[in-house]
Amino acid sequence: MDGIRRRSDAAFAAVHRALASDLASFANGMLHDRHAAEDCVQQAFLDLARTAHRFRGDGRALIAWLYRTVRRRALDELRRRRRHPERSLGTTDPAGDDEYDSSVVEALGFLPPKDRELVVLRHVVGLRADEVASITGRSRGAVYAATERAEARLRGILEEMDT
Amino acid sequence: MSEFDRLSSLRVELDDTTLDLQQATILGALARRRGRRTLPRRRLVAAIVTALLVLQTGVVWAAEDTLPGDALYGVKRAWEAPRSWFDHDVRVRNRLAEANALFEEDPVGAGTLLDEAANDVDDDTQPALVDELEGLRLQLRTRARDGSGSGSEQGGNGGGSGGGNGQGGGP
């Protein structure tokens, strides 16, 4: 953490390499747009570069900070897309739509952001409930309950889409 | 496989090229931040104000015992106005000290300073300072009179000697 506060190249490179893919997965789960997800991750680390000297906390706090920063960037992008609907949710990965299971991904897009982030953190990034709690600022019990509700809503949306 | 397992298709694994490109951008930003080496704005302002205060305090302290004609005498005079807010007699005290210092070598200059002190005396001036002022002005007047009327002093001296001789004779 001292390396981060001192803006050490080695410290930043190590943290970036360790977390970039997970952070990009989280952003992609929110945006369904890989390029936008990569941009969110890069912006989060640039934000860290600007404020690192003021950071107070341990490694766990740093991880939570990075996820919250990526979430903020992703939500900003979602709001921007709502103002400009020509850029709607959907897969824009140049690799092709068949890379995703489009039904569940499409259903995920209909969840409110608060529910979506819980489902993404648990089932896309693969974090434990206590890790999700650290990122979202909720208790572990609250995360369990909220995630179950979000999963139930997702199932309901999938059922509606199948009928 | 549950419906949620299919969400793993959203997972991203950044390849080395993408990671290297991102790191280059991030490390470039770090280098620019390190190169600036500037303090946060409010700390910079506080540091400048503190430095000015310390510098000013040092200069004022150095000017404390200066006399008319010294390089920092103007600083001493300039600081008397704000100091007078909490030290009513600072001007009178300073002029008296300066007049004392110049008394022997420049009695005319000392007299001018005493005149200035007299202008600053008011009902709130400490009586001890008023006494000292009057005493110094009296000494200067006496010195001036003695210096211009030196013949009368010498006559008196001669009489004294003559009387001594007279006393030497017996009845």
Interface residues (C-beta under 8 A of the other chain):
Chain A: R7 D9 F12 A13 H16 R17 A20 S21 A24 S25 N28 G29 H32 R34 A37 E38 V41 Q42 F45 L46 A49 R50 E99 Y100 D101 V104 V105 L108 V119 V120 R122 H123 V124 V125 E151 L154 R155 L158
Chain B: E3 F4 D5 R6 L7 S8 S9 L10 R11 V12 E13 L14 T18 L19 Q22 Q23 T25 I26 L27 A29 L30 A31 R33 R34
